[in-house]
Amino acid sequence: MGTPSETAPHAAAYAQGAHAPAHAAGAVAPRDRSVIILLLVSAFVVILNETILSVALPPIMDDLDLSETTAQWLTTGFMLTMAVVIPTTGYLMGRFSTRQVFTIAMTTFTVGTLICAVSPTFLPLLLGRVVQASGTAIMMPLLMTTVMNLVPPSRHGLVMGNISIVISVAPALGPTISGLILSFAPWRALFLLVLPIAVIALLFGLRRIENVDEGTAQPADPLSVVLSGVGFGTLVYGLTGISGGGGHGGSGAADAASGSAPTAAIVCLVIGVVSLALFVRRQLTLQKADRPLLDLRTFSTRNFTVAVALMVVMMGAMFGVVVLLPIFLQRVLELSTLSVGLMMLPGGLAMGLLAPLVGRLFDRVGPRPLLVPGLSAVVIGIGIMSRVPDQAWLIVAGHVVMSLGLAFVFTPLMTTAMGSLPKRLYPHGSAIVGTVQQVAGAAGAALLVSIMSRVSGLTTAGGGSELEGIADGTSVAFTISAALGVVTVVIALFLRRNPADAGDAPVTRPDETEDADLTA
C-alpha cells in the first residue's frame, strides 16, 4: 500500500490525463489491474447479498414471529436506503480519495452484515440491512468510476464486460445459494457466509487499494442532501408501495396488486416529485459555483442522455418481469422457492458467460450493432414468457433468451454512457446511472403489477379463479413489457459510438474547454 506521498503523484498524473506506457498499447497497468480486481470481488459480494435474502423471508417470519408486511421492510428498507445514498456518491467520490471511499463502503457493509448475523429481533436486523445497503450503494458507482479512470477507452468494453458478470451472475446466484443453505441451516447462516468474505475483501483492499483520485475539501450542500434524500426516498417508497412493497417476488406483491394503490404511497409520490423538482433547481444553481451534490451537466452530453433514456425504459420493463415472474411460478405453477431460483439460474449464468465476449465486440464495433439485436432478443424472450405456458421449460427458455439479449445490452449501454463524459463527471455519471436503475426499476414494477391487478380483477369478475386471474394478468403485463422493449430498440438507433472509444488514451479535456465540449 502506498503512502499519501507515494500515491498523490499517481493520482495527479490521472487528473492531468497522463498515463503509463502500457496504456498507449491499450493495456492496463498491473497496479491498476489489482485495484479493479479487488473492486470487482467486493462488488460481487455486496450484490450477492442484495438477492440472497429473497427466499429467506418466510423462515425469518417464522423465527422472529413477524407478519409479512413487517418482514417486507427488510427488502423495502434496503431499496429505500439505496435510493437515498446513491445520488450522494458523486459528491463522496469527489470529496474523499479512492481508498477512503472503498474503506467507507466495505466497512459499512461488513458492520451491517455482522449486525444482521447476530440480530436477536427484527429491529436490529432491519438496522443491519440499512447499514448494508449504505455500503452497497457506494460500491458500484465507485467501481464504475475507477474503471473509467484507469482503463483506456479502447479497453472500456472488455473491462465493463467483467463488471457485467458481477451485475448479472451475483443476483442470479443469490436465490439459488440461499435456497440451498436454508435447506439445512437457519437464516442467519446466510449472513455468516457473506461476513468472512466481506472481511477478507476489506483487509485486502486496505493493503492494496491505491488512490486514483485524492479528493477535495469541498463541503456538501445540506439543503441538497435533504432534498435528495426526501425526494428519491419517498419516490421509491411510493412506487414500491403501489407495486406491493417489496419487488422481490414475494406474495406480498401479488396481494397488494389485488387492491387499489394505498393513499400513503400516492402521497409519497407527490412529495417525491415536488422534492426532486426543488432538488434539480438547487443543483442548477450550485452548478454555477461548481458545487452541486449531483452534477446535471452530464445531460449536456447527447450520448449520455440517450443512454439514460434507454436505460429508464429497459430497466422499467425488465424489473416488472423480475417481480411478476416469481409470483406466477410460485402461485400458478406452485413451484418452490428453490425451484424458482434454479429456473432463473441458467439465464443469469448465460448472461455472465457472454459478457466478456460482448465487451470485446463493443471495443471493435461500438454500441449500436450490439444493442439493436440484443434488445430485440429481450423482446422475443419476454414475448415467449408472455404466453405464460404451463410448461416450466418454456418459461426457462424465454428467460434465457431474454438474458442473452441483456448480455448484449448492459455493457454497451453503461460503457457508452460513461465514456461520453469528461473525466471530472465520471462520479456524477455513475451516481445518475445507479439512481436511474433504482427509480426506473420501482416504476416498472409498479406499472406492470398495476396492469396485472386490473386484468386479474376483470378475469375474476367474469367468473374466473384467482389463479386464472394472475395468469391472465401476467400475460398482458408481459406483453406490454415486450412492447416497451420495442421502444428501446428505436431509442438505440440514436446512440452512436464515442469518438474516444477508438483510441487508447483516457478521456481528458482541458478544464477551460470542458464545459464547451459538453454542449457540442
One Martini backbone bead per residue (centre of mass of N, CA, C, O) as a GRO file, in nm:
protein
  520
    1MET     BB    1   0.095   0.036   0.024
    2GLY     BB    2   0.070   0.359  -0.030
    3THR     BB    3   0.152   0.654   0.041
    4PRO     BB    4   0.051   0.972   0.002
    5SER     BB    5   0.318   1.055  -0.145
    6GLU     BB    6   0.298   0.819  -0.356
    7THR     BB    7  -0.008   0.859  -0.468
    8ALA     BB    8  -0.037   1.152  -0.561
    9PRO     BB    9   0.113   1.144  -0.836
   10HIS     BB   10  -0.071   0.933  -0.957
   11ALA     BB   11  -0.330   1.102  -0.942
   12ALA     BB   12  -0.223   1.350  -1.094
   13ALA     BB   13  -0.179   1.210  -1.362
   14TYR     BB   14  -0.479   1.155  -1.414
   15ALA     BB   15  -0.580   1.448  -1.390
   16GLN     BB   16  -0.387   1.524  -1.652
   17GLY     BB   17  -0.389   1.256  -1.853
   18ALA     BB   18  -0.192   1.064  -1.778
   19HIS     BB   19   0.000   0.765  -1.887
   20ALA     BB   20   0.106   0.474  -1.924
   21PRO     BB   21   0.255   0.284  -2.162
   22ALA     BB   22   0.042   0.061  -2.152
   23HIS     BB   23  -0.188   0.241  -2.256
   24ALA     BB   24  -0.079   0.285  -2.544
   25ALA     BB   25  -0.132  -0.041  -2.588
   26GLY     BB   26  -0.418  -0.108  -2.434
   27ALA     BB   27  -0.340  -0.145  -2.139
   28VAL     BB   28  -0.315  -0.247  -1.797
   29ALA     BB   29  -0.185  -0.178  -1.522
   30PRO     BB   30  -0.107  -0.378  -1.261
   31ARG     BB   31  -0.205  -0.193  -1.031
   32ASP     BB   32  -0.484  -0.137  -1.161
   33ARG     BB   33  -0.579  -0.430  -1.180
   34SER     BB   34  -0.589  -0.485  -0.872
   35VAL     BB   35  -0.805  -0.277  -0.812
   36ILE     BB   36  -1.029  -0.391  -0.992
   37ILE     BB   37  -1.045  -0.675  -0.867
   38LEU     BB   38  -1.120  -0.586  -0.581
   39LEU     BB   39  -1.383  -0.440  -0.667
   40LEU     BB   40  -1.522  -0.683  -0.797
   41VAL     BB   41  -1.533  -0.865  -0.549
   42SER     BB   42  -1.684  -0.667  -0.367
   43ALA     BB   43  -1.932  -0.632  -0.553
   44PHE     BB   44  -2.019  -0.927  -0.552
   45VAL     BB   45  -2.085  -0.944  -0.252
   46VAL     BB   46  -2.302  -0.713  -0.231
   47ILE     BB   47  -2.493  -0.825  -0.456
   48LEU     BB   48  -2.547  -1.101  -0.341
   49ASN     BB   49  -2.686  -0.989  -0.082
   50GLU     BB   50  -2.936  -0.857  -0.226
   51THR     BB   51  -3.063  -1.170  -0.305
   52ILE     BB   52  -3.025  -1.380  -0.064
   53LEU     BB   53  -3.309  -1.288   0.089
   54SER     BB   54  -3.555  -1.361  -0.101
   55VAL     BB   55  -3.608  -1.672   0.041
   56ALA     BB   56  -3.592  -1.587   0.373
   57LEU     BB   57  -3.857  -1.465   0.491
   58PRO     BB   58  -4.019  -1.702   0.607
   59PRO     BB   59  -3.811  -1.794   0.826
   60ILE     BB   60  -3.803  -1.518   0.967
   61MET     BB   61  -4.102  -1.503   1.038
   62ASP     BB   62  -4.102  -1.759   1.216
   63ASP     BB   63  -3.869  -1.687   1.417
   64LEU     BB   64  -3.980  -1.367   1.478
   65ASP     BB   65  -4.283  -1.324   1.448
   66LEU     BB   66  -4.386  -1.215   1.156
   67SER     BB   67  -4.519  -1.030   0.934
   68GLU     BB   68  -4.519  -0.965   0.606
   69THR     BB   69  -4.513  -0.656   0.623
   70THR     BB   70  -4.267  -0.641   0.810
   71ALA     BB   71  -4.061  -0.817   0.647
   72GLN     BB   72  -4.053  -0.632   0.386
   73TRP     BB   73  -3.857  -0.416   0.514
   74LEU     BB   74  -3.591  -0.569   0.441
   75THR     BB   75  -3.630  -0.473   0.134
   76THR     BB   76  -3.739  -0.186   0.137
   77GLY     BB   77  -3.511  -0.058   0.309
   78PHE     BB   78  -3.289  -0.121   0.107
   79MET     BB   79  -3.403   0.043  -0.131
   80LEU     BB   80  -3.421   0.319   0.010
   81THR     BB   81  -3.123   0.349   0.078
   82MET     BB   82  -3.018   0.340  -0.207
   83ALA     BB   83  -3.183   0.589  -0.310
   84VAL     BB   84  -3.040   0.791  -0.107
   85VAL     BB   85  -2.723   0.734  -0.152
   86ILE     BB   86  -2.644   0.734  -0.455
   87PRO     BB   87  -2.666   1.049  -0.521
   88THR     BB   88  -2.402   1.103  -0.320
   89THR     BB   89  -2.149   0.961  -0.463
   90GLY     BB   90  -2.035   1.189  -0.631
   91TYR     BB   91  -1.941   1.355  -0.388
   92LEU     BB   92  -1.772   1.142  -0.235
   93MET     BB   93  -1.562   1.100  -0.478
   94GLY     BB   94  -1.473   1.409  -0.458
   95ARG     BB   95  -1.401   1.430  -0.143
   96PHE     BB   96  -1.267   1.146  -0.155
   97SER     BB   97  -1.072   0.896  -0.174
   98THR     BB   98  -1.059   0.588  -0.295
   99ARG     BB   99  -0.977   0.449  -0.029
  100GLN     BB  100  -1.191   0.584   0.150
  101VAL     BB  101  -1.444   0.487   0.001
  102PHE     BB  102  -1.390   0.187   0.026
  103THR     BB  103  -1.380   0.181   0.335
  104ILE     BB  104  -1.664   0.281   0.381
  105ALA     BB  105  -1.818   0.063   0.224
  106MET     BB  106  -1.700  -0.207   0.354
  107THR     BB  107  -1.740  -0.139   0.650
  108THR     BB  108  -2.042  -0.094   0.641
  109PHE     BB  109  -2.117  -0.371   0.527
  110THR     BB  110  -1.984  -0.546   0.749
  111VAL     BB  111  -2.139  -0.433   0.990
  112GLY     BB  112  -2.421  -0.504   0.881
  113THR     BB  113  -2.373  -0.812   0.866
  114LEU     BB  114  -2.316  -0.854   1.167
  115ILE     BB  115  -2.586  -0.754   1.272
  116CYS     BB  116  -2.758  -0.966   1.124
  117ALA     BB  117  -2.621  -1.229   1.244
  118VAL     BB  118  -2.697  -1.125   1.566
  119SER     BB  119  -2.995  -1.084   1.552
  120PRO     BB  120  -3.274  -1.127   1.774
  121THR     BB  121  -3.441  -0.910   1.615
  122PHE     BB  122  -3.587  -0.701   1.392
  123LEU     BB  123  -3.455  -0.416   1.428
  124PRO     BB  124  -3.156  -0.500   1.399
  125LEU     BB  125  -3.196  -0.624   1.119
  126LEU     BB  126  -3.286  -0.365   0.979
  127LEU     BB  127  -3.035  -0.203   1.045
  128GLY     BB  128  -2.837  -0.388   0.896
  129ARG     BB  129  -2.963  -0.345   0.613
  130VAL     BB  130  -2.913  -0.041   0.600
  131VAL     BB  131  -2.606  -0.056   0.629
  132GLN     BB  132  -2.554  -0.236   0.388
  133ALA     BB  133  -2.682  -0.047   0.171
  134SER     BB  134  -2.479   0.184   0.203
  135GLY     BB  135  -2.238   0.023   0.089
  136THR     BB  136  -2.362  -0.074  -0.179
  137ALA     BB  137  -2.422   0.211  -0.305
  138ILE     BB  138  -2.105   0.281  -0.335
  139MET     BB  139  -1.959   0.050  -0.497
  140MET     BB  140  -2.053   0.071  -0.797
  141PRO     BB  141  -1.968   0.366  -0.860
  142LEU     BB  142  -1.672   0.316  -0.784
  143LEU     BB  143  -1.611   0.106  -0.998
  144MET     BB  144  -1.688   0.266  -1.254
  145THR     BB  145  -1.505   0.514  -1.207
  146THR     BB  146  -1.233   0.366  -1.187
  147VAL     BB  147  -1.236   0.233  -1.464
  148MET     BB  148  -1.255   0.498  -1.631
  149ASN     BB  149  -0.976   0.604  -1.520
  150LEU     BB  150  -0.777   0.341  -1.581
  151VAL     BB  151  -0.905   0.282  -1.861
  152PRO     BB  152  -0.881   0.268  -2.176
  153PRO     BB  153  -1.120   0.312  -2.413
  154SER     BB  154  -1.045   0.047  -2.586
  155ARG     BB  155  -1.115  -0.126  -2.290
  156HIS     BB  156  -1.396  -0.076  -2.169
  157GLY     BB  157  -1.567  -0.316  -2.267
  158LEU     BB  158  -1.410  -0.548  -2.133
  159VAL     BB  159  -1.434  -0.446  -1.835
  160MET     BB  160  -1.744  -0.408  -1.836
  161GLY     BB  161  -1.795  -0.708  -1.880
  162ASN     BB  162  -1.697  -0.789  -1.597
  163ILE     BB  163  -1.911  -0.625  -1.451
  164SER     BB  164  -2.154  -0.781  -1.575
  165ILE     BB  165  -2.101  -1.038  -1.425
  166VAL     BB  166  -2.165  -0.927  -1.149
  167ILE     BB  167  -2.456  -0.817  -1.213
  168SER     BB  168  -2.570  -1.109  -1.315
  169VAL     BB  169  -2.462  -1.349  -1.132
  170ALA     BB  170  -2.514  -1.267  -0.840
  171PRO     BB  171  -2.831  -1.250  -0.851
  172ALA     BB  172  -2.863  -1.548  -0.954
  173LEU     BB  173  -2.722  -1.691  -0.704
  174GLY     BB  174  -2.870  -1.601  -0.453
  175PRO     BB  175  -3.134  -1.782  -0.443
  176THR     BB  176  -2.984  -2.054  -0.470
  177ILE     BB  177  -2.801  -2.038  -0.223
  178SER     BB  178  -3.025  -1.984  -0.022
  179GLY     BB  179  -3.188  -2.246  -0.067
  180LEU     BB  180  -2.960  -2.441   0.012
  181ILE     BB  181  -2.900  -2.340   0.300
  182LEU     BB  182  -3.203  -2.353   0.410
  183SER     BB  183  -3.215  -2.676   0.392
  184PHE     BB  184  -2.979  -2.688   0.663
  185ALA     BB  185  -3.010  -2.381   0.768
  186PRO     BB  186  -3.030  -2.098   0.908
  187TRP     BB  187  -3.061  -1.764   0.819
  188ARG     BB  188  -2.789  -1.660   0.949
  189ALA     BB  189  -2.598  -1.813   0.748
  190LEU     BB  190  -2.602  -1.603   0.523
  191PHE     BB  191  -2.426  -1.392   0.681
  192LEU     BB  192  -2.193  -1.587   0.763
  193LEU     BB  193  -2.100  -1.622   0.468
  194VAL     BB  194  -2.039  -1.316   0.395
  195LEU     BB  195  -1.856  -1.199   0.619
  196PRO     BB  196  -1.565  -1.318   0.557
  197ILE     BB  197  -1.552  -1.204   0.270
  198ALA     BB  198  -1.572  -0.905   0.352
  199VAL     BB  199  -1.322  -0.897   0.535
  200ILE     BB  200  -1.113  -0.981   0.323
  201ALA     BB  201  -1.171  -0.752   0.123
  202LEU     BB  202  -1.101  -0.524   0.320
  203LEU     BB  203  -0.807  -0.604   0.390
  204PHE     BB  204  -0.698  -0.604   0.101
  205GLY     BB  205  -0.779  -0.314   0.035
  206LEU     BB  206  -0.607  -0.172   0.255
  207ARG     BB  207  -0.334  -0.281   0.114
  208ARG     BB  208  -0.397  -0.224  -0.223
  209ILE     BB  209  -0.537   0.033  -0.252
  210GLU     BB  210  -0.535   0.297  -0.474
  211ASN     BB  211  -0.518   0.623  -0.569
  212VAL     BB  212  -0.690   0.804  -0.814
  213ASP     BB  213  -0.825   1.002  -0.608
  214GLU     BB  214  -0.795   1.247  -0.347
  215GLY     BB  215  -0.968   1.483  -0.326
  216THR     BB  216  -1.170   1.731  -0.170
  217ALA     BB  217  -1.285   2.008   0.054
  218GLN     BB  218  -1.576   2.000  -0.029
  219PRO     BB  219  -1.876   2.081   0.075
  220ALA     BB  220  -2.184   2.004   0.156
  221ASP     BB  221  -2.519   2.056   0.071
  222PRO     BB  222  -2.772   2.034   0.286
  223LEU     BB  223  -3.023   2.079   0.105
  224SER     BB  224  -2.952   1.863  -0.106
  225VAL     BB  225  -2.955   1.621   0.083
  226VAL     BB  226  -3.249   1.646   0.171
  227LEU     BB  227  -3.387   1.647  -0.109
  228SER     BB  228  -3.273   1.378  -0.201
  229GLY     BB  229  -3.375   1.194   0.024
  230VAL     BB  230  -3.675   1.266   0.001
  231GLY     BB  231  -3.721   1.228  -0.299
  232PHE     BB  232  -3.611   0.936  -0.354
  233GLY     BB  233  -3.738   0.791  -0.114
  234THR     BB  234  -4.046   0.856  -0.165
  235LEU     BB  235  -4.059   0.758  -0.455
  236VAL     BB  236  -3.982   0.461  -0.405
  237TYR     BB  237  -4.193   0.406  -0.190
  238GLY     BB  238  -4.440   0.465  -0.364
  239LEU     BB  239  -4.380   0.257  -0.586
  240THR     BB  240  -4.360   0.013  -0.395
  241GLY     BB  241  -4.647   0.035  -0.276
  242ILE     BB  242  -4.797  -0.010  -0.544
  243SER     BB  243  -4.627  -0.294  -0.611
  244GLY     BB  244  -4.612  -0.437  -0.289
  245GLY     BB  245  -4.345  -0.396  -0.101
  246GLY     BB  246  -4.062  -0.526  -0.270
  247GLY     BB  247  -3.985  -0.673  -0.547
  248HIS     BB  248  -3.917  -1.017  -0.473
  249GLY     BB  249  -4.162  -1.221  -0.520
  250GLY     BB  250  -4.362  -1.200  -0.321
  251SER     BB  251  -4.690  -1.216  -0.219
  252GLY     BB  252  -4.727  -0.918  -0.157
  253ALA     BB  253  -4.744  -0.819  -0.446
  254ALA     BB  254  -5.003  -0.968  -0.519
  255ASP     BB  255  -5.182  -0.861  -0.297
  256ALA     BB  256  -5.150  -0.557  -0.362
  257ALA     BB  257  -5.256  -0.584  -0.660
  258SER     BB  258  -5.567  -0.637  -0.579
  259GLY     BB  259  -5.559  -0.335  -0.518
  260SER     BB  260  -5.539  -0.027  -0.444
  261ALA     BB  261  -5.365   0.239  -0.400
  262PRO     BB  262  -5.219   0.369  -0.151
  263THR     BB  263  -5.230   0.674  -0.009
  264ALA     BB  264  -4.935   0.689   0.093
  265ALA     BB  265  -4.804   0.642  -0.184
  266ILE     BB  266  -4.919   0.893  -0.325
  267VAL     BB  267  -4.804   1.102  -0.134
  268CYS     BB  268  -4.506   1.022  -0.182
  269LEU     BB  269  -4.499   1.088  -0.481
  270VAL     BB  270  -4.552   1.389  -0.452
  271ILE     BB  271  -4.316   1.456  -0.267
  272GLY     BB  272  -4.097   1.351  -0.457
  273VAL     BB  273  -4.146   1.535  -0.701
  274VAL     BB  274  -4.113   1.806  -0.557
  275SER     BB  275  -3.830   1.757  -0.437
  276LEU     BB  276  -3.688   1.706  -0.713
  277ALA     BB  277  -3.744   1.979  -0.835
  278LEU     BB  278  -3.583   2.133  -0.616
  279PHE     BB  279  -3.318   1.981  -0.660
  280VAL     BB  280  -3.266   2.066  -0.951
  281ARG     BB  281  -3.264   2.368  -0.898
  282ARG     BB  282  -3.026   2.360  -0.697
  283GLN     BB  283  -2.813   2.240  -0.893
  284LEU     BB  284  -2.820   2.468  -1.104
  285THR     BB  285  -2.713   2.678  -0.905
  286LEU     BB  286  -2.446   2.528  -0.806
  287GLN     BB  287  -2.305   2.502  -1.087
  288LYS     BB  288  -2.200   2.797  -1.101
  289ALA     BB  289  -1.997   2.709  -0.842
  290ASP     BB  290  -1.914   2.406  -0.853
  291ARG     BB  291  -2.138   2.256  -0.604
  292PRO     BB  292  -2.277   1.995  -0.664
  293LEU     BB  293  -2.407   1.695  -0.570
  294LEU     BB  294  -2.546   1.667  -0.870
  295ASP     BB  295  -2.432   1.670  -1.191
  296LEU     BB  296  -2.633   1.780  -1.475
  297ARG     BB  297  -2.416   1.811  -1.715
  298THR     BB  298  -2.436   1.526  -1.830
  299PHE     BB  299  -2.697   1.602  -2.018
  300SER     BB  300  -2.519   1.760  -2.239
  301THR     BB  301  -2.472   1.473  -2.335
  302ARG     BB  302  -2.607   1.290  -2.573
  303ASN     BB  303  -2.532   0.991  -2.509
  304PHE     BB  304  -2.616   0.997  -2.214
  305THR     BB  305  -2.914   1.068  -2.252
  306VAL     BB  306  -2.991   0.828  -2.433
  307ALA     BB  307  -2.896   0.603  -2.240
  308VAL     BB  308  -3.083   0.679  -2.004
  309ALA     BB  309  -3.350   0.652  -2.155
  310LEU     BB  310  -3.310   0.353  -2.220
  311MET     BB  311  -3.278   0.259  -1.926
  312VAL     BB  312  -3.556   0.332  -1.823
  313VAL     BB  313  -3.719   0.142  -2.006
  314MET     BB  314  -3.564  -0.124  -1.959
  315MET     BB  315  -3.581  -0.141  -1.645
  316GLY     BB  316  -3.884  -0.132  -1.626
  317ALA     BB  317  -3.942  -0.390  -1.789
  318MET     BB  318  -3.756  -0.590  -1.633
  319PHE     BB  319  -3.860  -0.553  -1.335
  320GLY     BB  320  -4.145  -0.644  -1.390
  321VAL     BB  321  -4.064  -0.934  -1.458
  322VAL     BB  322  -3.908  -1.001  -1.195
  323VAL     BB  323  -4.165  -0.977  -1.016
  324LEU     BB  324  -4.388  -1.162  -1.171
  325LEU     BB  325  -4.259  -1.441  -1.225
  326PRO     BB  326  -4.249  -1.564  -0.935
  327ILE     BB  327  -4.549  -1.541  -0.884
  328PHE     BB  328  -4.638  -1.735  -1.106
  329LEU     BB  329  -4.464  -1.984  -1.024
  330GLN     BB  330  -4.582  -2.005  -0.726
  331ARG     BB  331  -4.900  -1.969  -0.768
  332VAL     BB  332  -4.963  -2.133  -1.038
  333LEU     BB  333  -4.724  -2.368  -1.049
  334GLU     BB  334  -4.627  -2.441  -0.756
  335LEU     BB  335  -4.338  -2.354  -0.681
  336SER     BB  336  -4.055  -2.344  -0.533
  337THR     BB  337  -3.805  -2.137  -0.443
  338LEU     BB  338  -3.578  -2.320  -0.544
  339SER     BB  339  -3.691  -2.367  -0.827
  340VAL     BB  340  -3.692  -2.071  -0.910
  341GLY     BB  341  -3.390  -2.025  -0.876
  342LEU     BB  342  -3.301  -2.246  -1.082
  343MET     BB  343  -3.453  -2.119  -1.330
  344MET     BB  344  -3.277  -1.841  -1.319
  345LEU     BB  345  -2.979  -1.936  -1.353
  346PRO     BB  346  -2.916  -1.977  -1.660
  347GLY     BB  347  -2.947  -1.680  -1.744
  348GLY     BB  348  -2.729  -1.557  -1.561
  349LEU     BB  349  -2.492  -1.731  -1.663
  350ALA     BB  350  -2.514  -1.658  -1.963
  351MET     BB  351  -2.463  -1.357  -1.924
  352GLY     BB  352  -2.183  -1.384  -1.791
  353LEU     BB  353  -2.035  -1.552  -2.017
  354LEU     BB  354  -2.091  -1.328  -2.249
  355ALA     BB  355  -1.969  -1.052  -2.154
  356PRO     BB  356  -1.670  -1.055  -2.258
  357LEU     BB  357  -1.744  -1.074  -2.559
  358VAL     BB  358  -1.905  -0.812  -2.570
  359GLY     BB  359  -1.671  -0.629  -2.488
  360ARG     BB  360  -1.495  -0.686  -2.737
  361LEU     BB  361  -1.702  -0.602  -2.950
  362PHE     BB  362  -1.735  -0.311  -2.860
  363ASP     BB  363  -1.437  -0.222  -2.916
  364ARG     BB  364  -1.492  -0.266  -3.234
  365VAL     BB  365  -1.820  -0.157  -3.301
  366GLY     BB  366  -1.989  -0.068  -3.074
  367PRO     BB  367  -2.325  -0.029  -2.977
  368ARG     BB  368  -2.547  -0.071  -3.202
  369PRO     BB  369  -2.479  -0.373  -3.307
  370LEU     BB  370  -2.571  -0.480  -3.010
  371LEU     BB  371  -2.838  -0.349  -2.913
  372VAL     BB  372  -3.046  -0.426  -3.125
  373PRO     BB  373  -3.030  -0.741  -3.099
  374GLY     BB  374  -3.052  -0.751  -2.792
  375LEU     BB  375  -3.334  -0.613  -2.761
  376SER     BB  376  -3.478  -0.814  -2.944
  377ALA     BB  377  -3.431  -1.059  -2.758
  378VAL     BB  378  -3.585  -0.947  -2.520
  379VAL     BB  379  -3.858  -0.936  -2.662
  380ILE     BB  380  -3.875  -1.238  -2.728
  381GLY     BB  381  -3.850  -1.349  -2.439
  382ILE     BB  382  -4.100  -1.202  -2.326
  383GLY     BB  383  -4.294  -1.316  -2.536
  384ILE     BB  384  -4.277  -1.606  -2.442
  385MET     BB  385  -4.369  -1.542  -2.141
  386SER     BB  386  -4.652  -1.413  -2.217
  387ARG     BB  387  -4.790  -1.706  -2.248
  388VAL     BB  388  -4.780  -1.864  -1.987
  389PRO     BB  389  -4.706  -2.156  -1.969
  390ASP     BB  390  -4.718  -2.472  -1.818
  391GLN     BB  391  -4.434  -2.498  -1.920
  392ALA     BB  392  -4.142  -2.438  -1.758
  393TRP     BB  393  -3.930  -2.459  -1.994
  394LEU     BB  394  -4.038  -2.207  -2.149
  395ILE     BB  395  -3.965  -2.005  -1.936
  396VAL     BB  396  -3.664  -2.062  -1.941
  397ALA     BB  397  -3.622  -1.997  -2.238
  398GLY     BB  398  -3.716  -1.702  -2.224
  399HIS     BB  399  -3.510  -1.615  -2.006
  400VAL     BB  400  -3.256  -1.679  -2.169
  401VAL     BB  401  -3.309  -1.495  -2.408
  402MET     BB  402  -3.324  -1.237  -2.241
  403SER     BB  403  -3.039  -1.262  -2.114
  404LEU     BB  404  -2.878  -1.260  -2.377
  405GLY     BB  405  -2.972  -0.980  -2.457
  406LEU     BB  406  -2.864  -0.831  -2.203
  407ALA     BB  407  -2.563  -0.887  -2.264
  408PHE     BB  408  -2.590  -0.675  -2.520
  409VAL     BB  409  -2.658  -0.416  -2.322
  410PHE     BB  410  -2.505  -0.335  -2.063
  411THR     BB  411  -2.219  -0.271  -2.165
  412PRO     BB  412  -2.280  -0.061  -2.392
  413LEU     BB  413  -2.446   0.133  -2.216
  414MET     BB  414  -2.245   0.203  -1.989
  415THR     BB  415  -2.000   0.276  -2.166
  416THR     BB  416  -2.129   0.503  -2.332
  417ALA     BB  417  -2.221   0.684  -2.106
  418MET     BB  418  -1.943   0.721  -1.958
  419GLY     BB  419  -1.757   0.778  -2.222
  420SER     BB  420  -1.902   1.069  -2.286
  421LEU     BB  421  -1.748   1.179  -2.047
  422PRO     BB  422  -1.578   1.360  -1.856
  423LYS     BB  423  -1.381   1.285  -1.595
  424ARG     BB  424  -1.519   1.477  -1.371
  425LEU     BB  425  -1.817   1.318  -1.431
  426TYR     BB  426  -1.808   1.020  -1.345
  427PRO     BB  427  -1.936   1.016  -1.059
  428HIS     BB  428  -2.210   1.141  -1.154
  429GLY     BB  429  -2.280   0.935  -1.371
  430SER     BB  430  -2.287   0.682  -1.183
  431ALA     BB  431  -2.508   0.795  -0.996
  432ILE     BB  432  -2.728   0.823  -1.210
  433VAL     BB  433  -2.739   0.531  -1.304
  434GLY     BB  434  -2.813   0.410  -1.026
  435THR     BB  435  -3.072   0.577  -0.982
  436VAL     BB  436  -3.226   0.492  -1.235
  437GLN     BB  437  -3.247   0.193  -1.165
  438GLN     BB  438  -3.421   0.227  -0.912
  439VAL     BB  439  -3.659   0.399  -1.025
  440ALA     BB  440  -3.730   0.235  -1.281
  441GLY     BB  441  -3.782  -0.031  -1.138
  442ALA     BB  442  -4.014   0.067  -0.957
  443ALA     BB  443  -4.194   0.172  -1.190
  444GLY     BB  444  -4.220  -0.092  -1.350
  445ALA     BB  445  -4.346  -0.257  -1.125
  446ALA     BB  446  -4.593  -0.079  -1.081
  447LEU     BB  447  -4.712  -0.097  -1.364
  448LEU     BB  448  -4.732  -0.414  -1.403
  449VAL     BB  449  -4.889  -0.477  -1.144
  450SER     BB  450  -5.131  -0.300  -1.213
  451ILE     BB  451  -5.208  -0.448  -1.470
  452MET     BB  452  -5.243  -0.725  -1.345
  453SER     BB  453  -5.470  -0.639  -1.152
  454ARG     BB  454  -5.683  -0.553  -1.358
  455VAL     BB  455  -5.703  -0.818  -1.517
  456SER     BB  456  -5.760  -1.001  -1.277
  457GLY     BB  457  -6.029  -0.862  -1.201
  458LEU     BB  458  -6.177  -0.926  -1.468
  459THR     BB  459  -6.159  -1.235  -1.449
  460THR     BB  460  -6.305  -1.272  -1.172
  461ALA     BB  461  -6.564  -1.115  -1.259
  462GLY     BB  462  -6.611  -1.346  -1.496
  463GLY     BB  463  -6.547  -1.632  -1.309
  464GLY     BB  464  -6.267  -1.660  -1.239
  465SER     BB  465  -5.994  -1.741  -1.092
  466GLU     BB  466  -5.725  -1.628  -0.928
  467LEU     BB  467  -5.513  -1.782  -1.102
  468GLU     BB  468  -5.626  -1.692  -1.373
  469GLY     BB  469  -5.584  -1.393  -1.321
  470ILE     BB  470  -5.275  -1.399  -1.291
  471ALA     BB  471  -5.218  -1.520  -1.569
  472ASP     BB  472  -5.352  -1.299  -1.740
  473GLY     BB  473  -5.203  -1.055  -1.619
  474THR     BB  474  -4.915  -1.150  -1.688
  475SER     BB  475  -4.949  -1.164  -1.993
  476VAL     BB  476  -5.015  -0.864  -2.039
  477ALA     BB  477  -4.767  -0.743  -1.897
  478PHE     BB  478  -4.556  -0.878  -2.084
  479THR     BB  479  -4.657  -0.754  -2.345
  480ILE     BB  480  -4.597  -0.461  -2.260
  481SER     BB  481  -4.299  -0.507  -2.208
  482ALA     BB  482  -4.232  -0.578  -2.502
  483ALA     BB  483  -4.322  -0.303  -2.615
  484LEU     BB  484  -4.106  -0.144  -2.462
  485GLY     BB  485  -3.873  -0.288  -2.605
  486VAL     BB  486  -3.924  -0.160  -2.883
  487VAL     BB  487  -3.853   0.126  -2.791
  488THR     BB  488  -3.551   0.065  -2.733
  489VAL     BB  489  -3.471   0.007  -3.024
  490VAL     BB  490  -3.521   0.293  -3.124
  491ILE     BB  491  -3.331   0.445  -2.931
  492ALA     BB  492  -3.065   0.293  -3.019
  493LEU     BB  493  -3.041   0.442  -3.303
  494PHE     BB  494  -2.925   0.718  -3.144
  495LEU     BB  495  -2.669   0.568  -3.087
  496ARG     BB  496  -2.320   0.639  -3.058
  497ARG     BB  497  -1.995   0.645  -3.095
  498ASN     BB  498  -1.730   0.722  -2.920
  499PRO     BB  499  -1.444   0.863  -3.027
  500ALA     BB  500  -1.251   0.755  -2.790
  501ASP     BB  501  -1.299   0.436  -2.839
  502ALA     BB  502  -1.068   0.424  -3.077
  503GLY     BB  503  -0.870   0.471  -2.848
  504ASP     BB  504  -0.619   0.474  -2.568
  505ALA     BB  505  -0.683   0.727  -2.432
  506PRO     BB  506  -0.794   0.895  -2.198
  507VAL     BB  507  -1.055   1.094  -2.105
  508THR     BB  508  -0.963   1.434  -2.180
  509ARG     BB  509  -0.996   1.780  -2.071
  510PRO     BB  510  -0.965   2.086  -2.056
  511ASP     BB  511  -1.099   2.295  -1.831
  512GLU     BB  512  -1.161   2.542  -2.031
  513THR     BB  513  -1.329   2.324  -2.246
  514GLU     BB  514  -1.529   2.123  -2.118
  515ASP     BB  515  -1.808   2.268  -2.130
  516ALA     BB  516  -1.807   2.306  -2.434
  517ASP     BB  517  -1.803   1.999  -2.507
  518LEU     BB  518  -2.078   1.917  -2.379
  519THR     BB  519  -2.248   2.090  -2.608
  520ALA     BB  520  -2.157   1.941  -2.882
   0.00000   0.00000   0.00000
